[in-house]
Amino acid sequence: MDTGMAEAGTALGYEQARDELIEVVRKLEAGGTSLEDSLALWERGEELAKVCRHWLEGARARLDSALAARQPAEEE
C-alpha cells in the first residue's frame, strides 16, 4: 500500500468516505458544473473510492481470518 493511501485511509472512516462519495456522484449526475469542477469532483471521487475499497478489503481480510480461525474447531 502506498503511503498516501494509508494516510487517506486513516484520515477518513469508511462511512465518511462513502457519504462524501455519494455526494460527489450526485453533483456529477446533476450536471451544471464547469469542466474544471467536474474533473476535480471526478478526481475526488476516485480518491474516495480507493479509501472505501481499502476499508472493505481490510474488513474482508478480518472476516476471512476469523472464519479460518473457526474452521479447525468445527472440524474436530
Backbone as JSON, one array per atom type, in Angstrom:
{
  "sequence": "MDTGMAEAGTALGYEQARDELIEVVRKLEAGGTSLEDSLALWERGEELAKVCRHWLEGARARLDSALAARQPAEEE",
  "N": [[0.85, -1.18, 0.0], [0.53, 2.22, -0.82], [1.95, 5.16, 0.72], [0.39, 7.49, 0.67], [-2.17, 6.46, 0.37], [-2.46, 5.1, 2.78], [-2.45, 7.23, 4.57], [-4.74, 8.59, 3.71], [-6.64, 6.63, 4.24], [-6.6, 6.49, 7.03], [-7.35, 9.01, 7.69], [-9.97, 9.34, 6.89], [-12.94, 7.72, 7.77], [-14.73, 4.73, 6.8], [-17.54, 5.17, 6.49], [-17.64, 7.97, 6.34], [-16.15, 8.47, 4.0], [-17.71, 7.05, 2.16], [-20.16, 8.46, 2.31], [-19.36, 10.99, 1.43], [-18.53, 10.32, -1.13], [-20.97, 9.55, -2.27], [-22.21, 12.04, -2.34], [-20.51, 13.39, -4.13], [-21.02, 11.93, -6.47], [-23.74, 12.54, -6.83], [-23.55, 15.31, -7.37], [-22.09, 15.25, -9.76], [-23.88, 13.85, -11.41], [-26.02, 15.61, -11.43], [-25.1, 17.66, -12.97], [-24.32, 20.81, -14.61], [-21.98, 21.88, -13.69], [-18.76, 23.36, -14.19], [-16.27, 22.28, -16.58], [-13.77, 22.1, -15.37], [-14.48, 21.98, -12.62], [-15.97, 19.62, -12.68], [-13.99, 17.77, -13.36], [-12.38, 17.98, -11.07], [-14.17, 17.04, -9.15], [-14.49, 14.43, -10.1], [-11.88, 13.42, -9.74], [-11.72, 13.59, -6.95], [-13.72, 11.8, -6.31], [-12.56, 9.41, -7.24], [-10.42, 9.18, -5.41], [-11.87, 8.87, -3.03], [-13.23, 6.5, -3.59], [-11.08, 4.73, -3.59], [-10.37, 4.86, -0.89], [-12.67, 3.74, 0.29], [-12.55, 1.18, -0.86], [-10.18, 0.28, 0.27], [-10.91, 0.12, 3.01], [-12.95, -1.82, 2.82], [-11.54, -4.02, 1.81], [-9.86, -4.49, 3.98], [-11.77, -5.18, 5.9], [-12.74, -7.51, 4.73], [-10.45, -9.14, 4.85], [-10.19, -9.4, 7.62], [-12.57, -10.77, 8.21], [-12.18, -13.13, 6.72], [-9.98, -14.12, 8.11], [-11.07, -14.54, 10.64], [-12.97, -16.5, 10.04], [-11.28, -18.54, 9.14], [-9.93, -19.12, 11.49], [-11.95, -20.26, 12.99], [-12.53, -22.57, 11.59], [-10.82, -24.98, 12.03], [-11.7, -25.7, 14.61], [-14.35, -26.4, 14.16], [-14.07, -28.66, 12.63], [-13.15, -30.63, 14.31]],
  "CA": [[0.0, 0.0, 0.0], [1.37, 3.41, -0.82], [1.82, 5.97, 1.92], [-0.75, 8.38, 0.51], [-3.39, 5.69, 0.62], [-2.53, 4.83, 4.22], [-2.85, 8.48, 5.22], [-6.13, 8.86, 3.37], [-7.45, 5.63, 4.92], [-6.72, 6.78, 8.45], [-7.97, 10.32, 7.84], [-11.4, 9.2, 6.66], [-13.55, 6.43, 8.03], [-15.48, 4.19, 5.66], [-18.83, 5.84, 6.34], [-17.38, 9.34, 5.89], [-15.74, 8.41, 2.6], [-18.87, 6.61, 1.38], [-21.14, 9.54, 2.24], [-18.83, 12.05, 0.56], [-18.56, 9.79, -2.49], [-22.36, 9.65, -2.73], [-22.45, 13.46, -2.65], [-19.76, 13.69, -5.35], [-21.76, 11.33, -7.58], [-24.95, 13.35, -7.02], [-23.17, 16.56, -8.03], [-21.72, 14.95, -11.14], [-25.08, 13.47, -12.14], [-26.88, 16.78, -11.56], [-24.56, 18.49, -14.04], [-24.31, 22.23, -14.35], [-20.69, 22.33, -13.19], [-17.79, 23.59, -15.25], [-15.42, 21.14, -16.87], [-12.74, 22.07, -14.33], [-15.11, 21.49, -11.39], [-16.32, 18.22, -12.9], [-12.75, 16.99, -13.26], [-11.98, 17.97, -9.66], [-15.1, 16.12, -8.48], [-14.15, 13.07, -10.54], [-10.65, 13.03, -9.06], [-12.05, 13.37, -5.54], [-14.47, 10.55, -6.28], [-11.59, 8.32, -7.38], [-9.72, 9.06, -4.13], [-12.82, 8.34, -2.06], [-13.48, 5.1, -3.94], [-9.92, 3.98, -3.12], [-10.48, 4.77, 0.57], [-13.72, 2.75, 0.57], [-12.04, -0.13, -1.25], [-9.2, -0.07, 1.3], [-11.65, -0.3, 4.21], [-13.66, -3.06, 2.54], [-10.55, -5.1, 1.72], [-9.45, -4.77, 5.36], [-12.86, -5.91, 6.55], [-12.77, -8.85, 4.14], [-9.32, -9.89, 5.4], [-10.53, -9.73, 9.01], [-13.6, -11.8, 8.17], [-11.55, -14.38, 6.28], [-9.13, -14.58, 9.2], [-11.94, -15.06, 11.7], [-13.55, -17.76, 9.56], [-10.21, -19.54, 9.11], [-9.64, -19.48, 12.88], [-13.04, -21.12, 13.46], [-12.65, -23.8, 10.81], [-10.28, -26.18, 12.7], [-12.54, -26.06, 15.76], [-15.56, -27.03, 13.66], [-13.74, -29.95, 12.04], [-12.83, -31.59, 15.37]],
  "C": [[0.89, 1.23, 0.0], [1.02, 4.3, 0.36], [0.62, 6.9, 1.83], [-2.07, 7.69, 0.8], [-3.55, 5.43, 2.11], [-2.98, 6.08, 4.96], [-4.32, 8.79, 4.95], [-7.06, 7.9, 4.12], [-7.64, 5.93, 6.39], [-7.42, 8.12, 8.67], [-9.49, 10.22, 7.72], [-11.86, 7.8, 7.03], [-14.34, 5.99, 6.82], [-16.78, 4.97, 5.43], [-18.66, 7.27, 5.84], [-17.04, 9.35, 4.41], [-16.91, 8.03, 1.72], [-19.87, 7.74, 1.21], [-20.65, 10.67, 1.34], [-18.84, 11.59, -0.89], [-19.97, 9.86, -3.07], [-22.68, 11.08, -3.13], [-21.73, 13.87, -3.93], [-20.52, 13.16, -6.57], [-23.03, 12.13, -7.86], [-24.64, 14.64, -7.77], [-22.83, 16.33, -9.49], [-22.96, 14.62, -11.98], [-26.0, 14.66, -12.38], [-26.41, 17.69, -12.69], [-24.52, 19.96, -13.63], [-23.0, 22.74, -13.79], [-19.75, 22.51, -14.38], [-16.96, 22.33, -15.46], [-14.36, 21.0, -15.78], [-13.3, 21.51, -13.02], [-15.48, 20.02, -11.51], [-15.1, 17.32, -12.79], [-12.28, 16.89, -11.82], [-12.88, 17.01, -8.87], [-14.77, 14.67, -8.83], [-12.91, 12.57, -9.81], [-10.9, 12.76, -7.58], [-12.81, 12.05, -5.38], [-13.56, 9.33, -6.39], [-10.85, 8.09, -6.07], [-10.63, 8.42, -3.08], [-13.12, 6.86, -2.32], [-12.32, 4.22, -3.46], [-9.97, 3.81, -1.61], [-11.52, 3.71, 0.94], [-13.23, 1.34, 0.27], [-11.03, -0.63, -0.21], [-9.9, -0.59, 2.55], [-12.34, -1.64, 3.98], [-12.71, -4.25, 2.42], [-10.05, -5.48, 3.11], [-10.51, -5.56, 6.1], [-12.94, -7.34, 6.03], [-11.65, -9.72, 4.71], [-9.6, -10.3, 6.84], [-11.57, -10.84, 9.07], [-13.02, -13.14, 7.77], [-10.69, -14.98, 7.38], [-9.97, -15.19, 10.32], [-12.56, -16.39, 11.29], [-12.51, -18.87, 9.54], [-9.88, -20.01, 10.51], [-10.72, -20.42, 13.44], [-13.04, -22.48, 12.79], [-12.04, -25.02, 11.5], [-11.14, -26.63, 13.88], [-13.8, -26.79, 15.3], [-15.28, -28.43, 13.13], [-13.49, -31.02, 13.09], [-14.04, -32.26, 15.94]]
}
